[in-house]
Amino acid sequence: MKIVYFYQYFSTPNGSWGTRVYEFAKEWVDQGHDVTVVTSIYSKSDLVAEKLVEDQVFEGIKVKVLNVIIDNKQSFIKRILSFIKYSLLSSYYAIKLPADVVIASSGPITIGIPGLIAKYIRGRKLIFETRDLWPEGAIELGIIKNKNIKKIAYWFEKKCYEASSYIITLSPGMTENIEKRFGYKNVIDVTNAANIELFSTKRPFSGNNITSKSYAIYTGNIGMVNNSYWLYNAAKELNKMGREDIKILLIGEGQQREELEKLAEEEGVSNFIRLGLIPKNALVGYVQNAFVSLVPLKGSPVLDTSSPNKFFESLAAGVPVVQNTQGWLKDFLNEHNVGYTLNPNDSKMLADKLIELHDNPAITSEMGENALIIAKRFFDKKYLAGKMLGVLKQVNNDNS
C-alpha cells in the first residue's frame, strides 16, 4: 500500500519533539508498505534543508522536506503564513505523488488543503487525523477572535471531515467531541504512543548537578497553553515552605521561557530550573530519574481532550504523572492508579502534592511500576501503529 502522510512537524528521536509519525511510518515500512511523509522544518525537530524541497530518507521512510520554518516563538501572523505556505507547496505533492491512501494530520487545520486536493482532484482516499481540535481550541483560547474567520474555520473543518473516509483522533475525548458535534460514526481514537524500549531501558544519568529523584520534570513547550506559570508559582510555594530540596525542572523552549527565567532570577527561586531543547534519546535519562512527571495545561474544556506526548513517555519510563486536565486523562489516572489530577489554578496544591510524593518514595515507586505495565498494555507503538494501519487497510479495501 502506498501511503502519503501530510504532517508539518515530523521528527526522529534525534530531535526534541514527538515521534509518533516516525514511529508509525517505520512500523508500516517494516511491514512492506511505501510511506512518504510531506513535512516542513519545525524548530524542535532534527530536520534541516538547504533547498526549497529536499528528498530525505529515514530508515526507509521517504520524507519530502519543504523548507518552511515553523517555531512556537513566531508571531501569530507569521505562524499562519508558515501554515499557508506549507499547504500551498504540499498541494503540488497531493497531485503528483502516487497514493492509495492519503493522511492529513491536523493541527493546523490548513493541512486539510492538500488532503482535499488529493481527494477531489486525484480521487485519493483520505484519512483526516485530528491531533488537536482545530479551530475549536484556537477559538476557545482566544487566539482566533474574528467572527468571520471563526465561521470560515468551522466550515472548513466540517468539509475536511465530510471528505474523509475515516477520522482518526488522538484521544477518546476528541472522538467524543467530533461524534457529538457532527454525528459521525467513522471516528476512532489512536492515542500517541510510547517507545517502550527507549523509555524503559535504563540510561546513564548526569543531571547537571541535579540528583536523581530530587525533582519533578516537565518536558515540552513553555508557554501560556501549557500553564507554565503554574509550575513556577509551585516552585515559589516550595521555597516559602523551606523545601528548596524539591526542584521543578523544565526541559524545552517556548514563548514564556525567557520571562520565567528572568523572574526566577529576580525573585531568587533557585529550585525552578530550566534547560533548553534536548534530543529525545538524551531526554530519557532525565525522565527516568524524576520522582514524578508534570503534564500541565491551561484550564480549558477543549484542552481536556488533549493527548500530550509527555504523558505516554512518562508512563513508559515508569514515572507517575501529575496533571491538571479534567477529561480522559483524569479518568485514566484514577482507573489505573498511575498519578494524580490537580486544580490547574492552584499552585499551592501542586507544591503540597510534590512534597507528599517526594517524602513518600514508596508511593511513587508503586505507581511507577504500575505505569510501565499500563504503558505496555495500552500505549506500545507497535500496537497503536497496527491499530492505525488496520484503519488504512480498511479504507483502501473499501470500494464504496
Secondary structure, DSSP 4 states (H G I P E B T S, - for coil): -EEEEE-TT---TTSSS--HHHHHHHHHHHTT-EEEEEEEEETTSS---SSSEEEEEETTEEEEEEEEEE-TTS-HHHHHHHHHHHHHHHHHHHHHS--SEEEEEESSGGGHHHHHHHHHTT--EEEEEESS-TTHHHHHTTS---HHHHHHHHHHHHHHHHH-SEEEESSHHHHHHHHHHH--S-EEE----B-HHHHHS------TT--TTSEEEEES--STTTTHHHHHHHHHHHHHTT-TTSEEEEES--TTHHHHHHHHHHHT-TTEEEE----HHHHHHHHHT-SEEEE---S-GGGGG---HHHHHHHHTT--EEE--SSHHHHHHHHHTSEEE--TT-HHHHHHHHHHHHH-HHHHHHHHHHHHHHHHHH-BHHHHHHHHHHHHHHHHH---
